[in-house]
Amino acid sequence: MSNAALYDTFARLPLAFEKGEGTWLIAQDGTRYLDFAAGIAVNSLGHAHPHLVAALVGQAGKLWHTSNLYEIPGQQRLGERLVEITFADKVFFTNSGAEALEAAIKTARRYHFVNGEESRYRIVTFEGAFHGRTLATIAAGGQEKYLEGFGPKVEGFDQVPFGDLKAVKEALTEETAAILVEPIQGEGGIRVLPGETLRGLRQLCDEHGLLLILDEVQSGVGRTGRLFAHEWSGITPDIMAVAKGIGGGFPMGACLATEDAAKGMTAGVHGTTFGGNQLAMATGNAVLDILLDEGFLEGVARKGLLLKQGLAAIADTFPDIVEEIRGEGLMLGIRCKKPNALVQHALRDRKMLAAPAGENVVRLLPPLTVSDEEIQDALERVHAALEGIAAATGDGG
Ligand SMILES: *Cc1c(COP(=O)(O)O)cnc(C)c1O
């Protein structure tokens, strides 16, 4: 079999997996890989977590999908739970991150529309951002490589340099509706927005009657050791997009909002066929069961520190290969001096999987259920990989 029948949009590795067990992926030839990519922060509870399997299989035998023409108890339950544990009063379920962002953008624009200010529709975003691949979200992300050849860019996004509060202020006009930002840029290279900057954005929004939209598609759902990354800064958004880890591998996302921010999203103005179906809700509720277990998030924070400290020690040993270790919790990046592809390849040779990112970063996003022993194992593999690069290039410690 080959990829010939598939769109050539992905630069796939010649590697296929047959089975997953926790932090491990088992290839077709039986080779075991330590999975520190976790489907790009999607497999939040690892592979084949028994509680998720039971929830999904249990639901699969009863009912998969009815559409949003009817009440969906699993949606009501997950919605109520998300409202209980976050800033939000209202939730809209989607199938993906980009759709959660689309819902967020539409929510912000409708808010001003029902306030009688329909000329307020522009949204300030940041360089290096990634918000998805739909026409609106590539415009929001503003990256030329994703926009090229797809016709006129969707109107209404004003981009400023990453974390630059002064530039945000200057970009605000009477047409500005909202500010959209990732608390930690994922694809952009694990760039952490300082808490102070996030608080500054919140303040600007309050002063100018704007809505603060957070994209926590990657940084959310426990990834940083808090339920959502913005909690570290003490502020709350008006609207938040969530996806990736919330389904533990089942495709789902959500747009969360305060009652006020969501007031324009009335019957019929938005919709989805698949979003929030029974299978997704069974899985999402099961992910939350584990995430909200006593001590689970504290464990993520502790393991994140363990991994970061180990990586920092390795960085000190190989100053010619590693520029910097950055990130929060189990959302960490190795910023490389050598090409990140070289480092990632060396890791793969040692049967460890990581994900690439911007700014020449290798992302480490293990399942939140990773054990201390697996972190130790990963650190040994990273050390060996960099040692191999140092030996081959004559650089290193
Ligand atoms: C992955 C990602 C998205 C897009 O999610 P999809 O499910 O691929 O549509 C949006 N924002 C951020 C921060 C992401 O990491």
The ligand as a Gaussian input file, in Angstrom:
#p B3LYP/6-31G(d) Opt

LIG

0 1
 C       -4.062000      22.324000      16.523000
 C       -4.439000      23.714000      16.819000
 C       -5.539000      24.335000      16.193000
 C       -6.335000      23.662000      15.104000
 O       -6.941000      22.493000      15.535000
 P       -7.506000      21.453000      14.432000
 O       -8.183000      20.420000      15.270000
 O       -6.327000      20.945000      13.684000
 O       -8.438000      22.190000      13.571000
 C       -5.862000      25.620000      16.571000
 N       -5.163000      26.266000      17.512000
 C       -4.107000      25.714000      18.136000
 C       -3.387000      26.482000      19.197000
 C       -3.698000      24.423000      17.802000
 O       -2.638000      23.882000      18.402000

